[in-house]
Amino acid sequence: MTRSRAWGPFLEIETVTTADESGLTVQAQLDTWANSLGVKLERVTETYDSLVRLAQHHSA
């Protein structure tokens, strides 16, 4: 599947969690924090590496 996306700055936020923490809960907390920064964000589920590979593939 081909997607059209404008490429721009990329912010990846990570945290260390414990085994008993819900991944979905932690993601929601990080999303809330990121949105509190006061800048326009688009949440993506792809990793930075996968986005770079996709960009390289489309520019080849």
One Martini backbone bead per residue (centre of mass of N, CA, C, O) as a GRO file, in nm:
protein
   60
    1MET     BB    1   0.097   0.036   0.023
    2THR     BB    2   0.038   0.371  -0.057
    3ARG     BB    3   0.153   0.678   0.089
    4SER     BB    4   0.076   1.009   0.168
    5ARG     BB    5   0.339   1.216   0.315
    6ALA     BB    6   0.451   1.457   0.510
    7TRP     BB    7   0.766   1.555   0.578
    8GLY     BB    8   0.925   1.590   0.906
    9PRO     BB    9   0.936   1.619   1.204
   10PHE     BB   10   1.056   1.389   1.469
   11LEU     BB   11   0.899   1.247   1.764
   12GLU     BB   12   1.038   1.033   2.010
   13ILE     BB   13   0.885   0.852   2.278
   14GLU     BB   14   1.027   0.719   2.580
   15THR     BB   15   1.008   0.446   2.824
   16VAL     BB   16   1.039   0.296   3.133
   17THR     BB   17   0.910  -0.015   3.244
   18THR     BB   18   0.719  -0.242   3.389
   19ALA     BB   19   0.574  -0.554   3.372
   20ASP     BB   20   0.292  -0.440   3.520
   21GLU     BB   21   0.252  -0.244   3.294
   22SER     BB   22   0.054  -0.090   3.074
   23GLY     BB   23   0.109  -0.008   2.753
   24LEU     BB   24  -0.147   0.161   2.694
   25THR     BB   25  -0.121   0.350   2.937
   26VAL     BB   26   0.158   0.464   2.872
   27GLN     BB   27   0.086   0.576   2.593
   28ALA     BB   28  -0.130   0.772   2.697
   29GLN     BB   29   0.060   0.937   2.877
   30LEU     BB   30   0.254   1.027   2.652
   31ASP     BB   31   0.040   1.165   2.478
   32THR     BB   32  -0.045   1.374   2.685
   33TRP     BB   33   0.231   1.503   2.719
   34ALA     BB   34   0.284   1.582   2.422
   35ASN     BB   35   0.020   1.763   2.400
   36SER     BB   36   0.131   1.971   2.629
   37LEU     BB   37   0.348   2.132   2.444
   38GLY     BB   38   0.187   2.309   2.211
   39VAL     BB   39   0.195   2.127   1.952
   40LYS     BB   40   0.161   1.996   1.649
   41LEU     BB   41   0.037   1.659   1.625
   42GLU     BB   42   0.109   1.325   1.487
   43ARG     BB   43   0.012   1.016   1.538
   44VAL     BB   44   0.222   0.730   1.522
   45THR     BB   45   0.306   0.371   1.490
   46GLU     BB   46   0.556   0.403   1.366
   47THR     BB   47   0.878   0.387   1.337
   48TYR     BB   48   1.151   0.550   1.256
   49ASP     BB   49   1.281   0.328   1.081
   50SER     BB   50   1.033   0.275   0.898
   51LEU     BB   51   1.017   0.567   0.785
   52VAL     BB   52   1.297   0.577   0.656
   53ARG     BB   53   1.264   0.336   0.466
   54LEU     BB   54   1.023   0.452   0.314
   55ALA     BB   55   1.165   0.708   0.210
   56GLN     BB   56   1.390   0.559   0.055
   57HIS     BB   57   1.207   0.399  -0.135
   58HIS     BB   58   1.063   0.658  -0.266
   59SER     BB   59   1.353   0.790  -0.366
   60ALA     BB   60   1.453   0.547  -0.570
   0.00000   0.00000   0.00000
